[in-house]
Amino acid sequence: MATVTAAISLTSTDLLSDNLAVSVNTSITAANTTGLARRPVTATAVDAAATTLFTASDFSAPAYLYIKNTDSTATDYIYVYDDTTSGDPVILKLAGGDWAFMPLNAGLTLKAYATTNPTVVEFMVIGTDA
């Protein structure tokens, strides 16, 4: 099994009345991964052509998603939605250049569509089940 360390640091001198300095990291024992992938997102709405990022129960919980919108235009969004739940709720909206790292509900299928066809998404799912 591999070890993955995820870390984030939030700093600002003018957001709050005091300086902001928050750093958090976690160590993940990774048993499985989808591998790092880059795919064009060609769907511009919720539909069958949307890009699948994670299929429900591919990995047991907890699993983690790294995702990045590689587009350099801020208004070229990638929307990540829950394809398992009625109404396909959007759970993440990434502007061009944005990224996220988040724990997943392993029972949900996540798909993506974009405002511009194509927009390239970079992603990887890290599973902790053996």
C-alpha positions in Angstrom: 0.0 0.0 0.0 1.1 3.5 -0.7 0.9 6.6 1.5 -0.4 9.9 0.1 -0.1 13.1 2.0 -2.7 15.8 1.3 -2.0 19.3 2.6 -3.6 22.8 2.3 -2.4 26.1 3.6 -4.7 29.2 3.9 -3.0 32.5 4.5 -4.1 36.1 4.4 -3.0 39.4 5.9 -6.2 41.3 5.1 -9.2 39.0 5.1 -9.8 39.1 8.8 -9.0 41.6 11.5 -6.0 39.3 12.4 -3.7 37.5 10.1 -5.0 34.2 8.8 -2.6 31.2 8.9 -4.2 27.8 8.8 -2.3 24.7 7.6 -3.8 21.2 7.7 -2.5 17.9 6.4 -3.5 14.3 6.5 -1.9 11.0 5.6 -3.9 8.5 3.6 -3.0 4.9 3.2 -4.0 4.2 -0.4 -4.8 0.7 -1.4 -6.3 1.6 -4.8 -6.4 4.5 -7.3 -7.9 5.3 -10.6 -4.6 6.8 -11.6 -4.1 10.4 -12.6 -6.2 11.1 -15.7 -6.9 14.1 -18.0 -10.0 13.9 -20.0 -11.9 16.4 -22.2 -15.3 17.3 -20.7 -17.6 17.6 -23.8 -21.0 17.6 -22.2 -22.4 21.1 -21.4 -25.3 19.9 -19.3 -26.4 16.9 -17.2 -26.7 14.0 -19.7 -25.4 10.6 -20.7 -22.3 12.1 -22.3 -21.1 13.7 -19.1 -17.7 12.6 -18.0 -17.7 9.9 -15.2 -15.3 10.7 -12.4 -16.3 8.0 -9.9 -18.8 5.2 -10.1 -20.7 4.3 -6.9 -19.0 1.6 -4.9 -15.9 1.4 -7.1 -14.0 1.8 -3.8 -15.3 1.5 -0.3 -15.4 4.5 1.9 -13.4 6.5 2.6 -12.2 7.4 -0.9 -10.8 10.8 -1.9 -11.1 12.8 -5.1 -8.5 15.2 -6.5 -9.9 17.3 -9.3 -8.6 20.3 -11.3 -10.1 22.4 -14.1 -7.1 22.9 -16.3 -8.7 25.7 -18.3 -7.0 29.1 -17.9 -10.2 31.1 -18.4 -11.9 31.7 -15.1 -15.4 31.6 -16.6 -15.0 28.2 -18.2 -16.5 26.2 -15.3 -16.6 22.4 -14.7 -19.6 21.3 -12.7 -19.4 18.0 -10.7 -22.8 16.5 -9.9 -24.2 13.6 -8.1 -25.7 11.3 -10.8 -27.1 8.9 -8.2 -29.5 11.4 -6.5 -32.8 12.5 -8.1 -32.3 16.0 -9.7 -28.6 15.5 -10.2 -27.5 18.1 -7.6 -24.2 19.9 -8.4 -21.8 19.4 -5.5 -18.8 21.3 -6.9 -18.3 24.2 -9.3 -14.7 24.7 -10.5 -13.6 27.9 -12.3 -10.7 27.7 -14.8 -7.6 26.9 -12.7 -9.5 25.8 -9.6 -8.9 22.5 -7.9 -10.3 20.5 -5.0 -9.4 17.6 -2.8 -12.4 16.0 -1.0 -13.5 12.8 0.7 -16.2 11.0 -1.2 -19.4 9.3 -0.3 -18.5 6.0 -1.9 -22.2 5.2 -2.7 -22.5 8.1 -5.2 -21.6 8.3 -8.9 -20.0 11.6 -9.7 -20.1 13.0 -13.2 -18.9 16.3 -14.8 -20.1 18.8 -17.4 -18.6 22.1 -18.5 -19.6 25.5 -19.8 -17.2 25.2 -22.7 -16.7 22.1 -25.0 -14.2 20.8 -24.5 -12.7 21.7 -21.1 -10.0 19.4 -19.8 -10.4 18.0 -16.3 -7.6 16.4 -14.4 -8.6 13.9 -11.7 -7.8 10.9 -9.6 -9.7 8.9 -7.0 -7.7 7.4 -4.1 -9.3 4.4 -2.4 -8.4 3.2 1.0 -10.0 -0.2 0.9 -7.8 -3.3 0.4 
